[in-house]
Amino acid sequence: MLGKLIAVDAEEVNVEEGRPLFVQIAEQIEASVLDGTLVPGDRAPSTNELAAFHRINPATAAKGINLLVDREILVKRRGLGMFVADGAQEKLREERRQQFAENYLIPLLAEARAIGLSAESVIQMIRAQEDETAEP
């Protein structure tokens, strides 16, 4: 199950100092839902599987799982485990779109206004950069 979920070494999980391990665990599961590795109805790894794989305390893994349950990305099925919820991928995409706007677009547009660029000018710059970085 974990091989399907995450191709990250346990050491990598500990590398991001300053970011709680349980958040990193939740983000790894989110990434697997976003990229389609885990689809609605798939069983998510158990807290014990995550704890053994990452060599962490099961309570830490449980906190990560519970973050996703609270956001309705995972659902509990009593006696069976945690499963990817219907609509989880789209819910995560919508959350990421909102975060993208807050973290990138709003500051970008504020800076553009500060230096006298119109929204159309910014769009043209983005298109030009896209053309330059497009894969052949």
C-alpha positions in Angstrom: 0.0 0.0 0.0 2.7 2.5 0.9 4.6 1.8 -2.3 1.5 2.9 -4.2 1.2 6.0 -2.1 4.6 7.5 -1.6 7.9 7.1 -3.3 9.7 9.2 -0.6 12.4 8.0 1.7 11.7 8.2 5.4 14.7 10.5 5.8 13.1 13.0 3.3 10.1 13.3 5.6 12.3 14.5 8.4 14.3 16.9 6.2 11.9 19.8 6.2 12.7 21.2 9.6 10.2 23.6 11.0 7.3 21.8 9.4 5.6 19.2 11.6 5.9 15.6 10.5 2.2 15.1 10.7 1.6 17.9 8.3 4.2 16.4 5.9 2.4 13.1 6.1 -0.9 14.7 5.3 0.6 16.5 2.4 2.1 13.3 1.0 -1.3 11.7 1.0 -2.8 14.8 -0.5 -0.2 14.6 -3.3 -1.1 11.0 -4.0 -4.8 12.0 -4.2 -4.1 14.9 -6.5 -1.9 12.9 -8.9 -4.4 10.0 -9.0 -2.2 7.5 -7.3 -5.0 7.2 -4.7 -8.5 7.5 -6.1 -11.9 7.6 -4.4 -12.6 4.4 -2.6 -8.9 3.4 -2.2 -7.8 2.5 1.2 -5.3 5.0 2.6 -2.3 3.6 4.6 -3.0 3.0 8.3 -1.4 5.0 11.0 0.7 1.9 11.9 1.8 1.5 8.3 2.8 5.1 8.1 4.6 5.0 11.4 6.6 1.9 10.4 7.4 3.3 7.0 8.6 6.7 8.2 9.9 5.4 11.6 7.7 7.8 13.6 5.3 7.5 16.5 1.9 6.2 15.4 0.3 9.2 17.2 2.1 11.5 14.8 0.9 9.6 11.8 -2.6 9.6 13.2 -2.5 13.4 13.5 -1.7 13.6 9.8 -4.5 11.2 8.9 -6.9 13.1 11.1 -6.2 16.4 9.4 -7.4 14.8 6.2 -10.5 13.2 7.9 -11.4 16.6 9.3 -11.3 18.1 5.8 -13.2 15.2 4.4 -10.4 14.1 2.1 -10.4 10.7 3.9 -13.4 8.9 5.4 -13.3 6.4 8.2 -15.0 3.0 7.7 -15.3 1.4 11.0 -13.3 -1.7 11.3 -11.9 -1.3 7.8 -9.7 1.8 7.9 -9.4 5.1 6.1 -10.5 5.5 2.5 -10.2 8.3 -0.1 -13.5 10.2 -0.1 -15.6 10.8 -3.2 -14.7 14.2 -4.6 -11.4 14.4 -2.7 -9.3 15.2 -5.7 -11.5 18.1 -6.8 -11.8 19.4 -3.3 -8.0 19.4 -3.0 -7.7 21.1 -6.4 -10.1 23.8 -5.3 -8.2 24.4 -2.1 -5.0 24.6 -4.0 -6.5 27.1 -6.5 -7.6 29.3 -3.6 -4.1 29.1 -2.0 -2.5 29.8 -5.4 -4.6 33.0 -5.7 -3.8 34.1 -2.2 -0.1 33.3 -2.3 0.7 34.2 -5.9 -1.9 36.1 -7.8 -2.9 38.7 -5.3 0.8 39.7 -4.5 1.5 39.6 -8.3 -1.3 41.9 -9.1 -0.4 44.2 -6.3 3.2 44.4 -7.5 2.0 44.9 -11.1 -0.1 47.9 -10.0 2.7 49.3 -8.0 5.0 49.4 -11.1 2.3 50.5 -13.5 1.4 47.2 -15.3 -2.1 46.4 -16.4 -3.6 43.0 -15.9 -3.5 42.5 -19.7 0.3 43.3 -19.7 0.8 40.7 -16.9 -1.2 38.1 -18.9 1.0 38.9 -22.0 4.1 38.4 -19.9 2.9 35.1 -18.6 2.1 33.9 -22.1 5.5 34.9 -23.3 7.1 33.0 -20.4 5.0 30.0 -21.1 6.1 30.0 -24.7 9.7 30.2 -23.7 9.5 27.4 -21.2 7.2 25.1 -23.2 8.8 21.7 -23.9 9.5 21.0 -27.5 
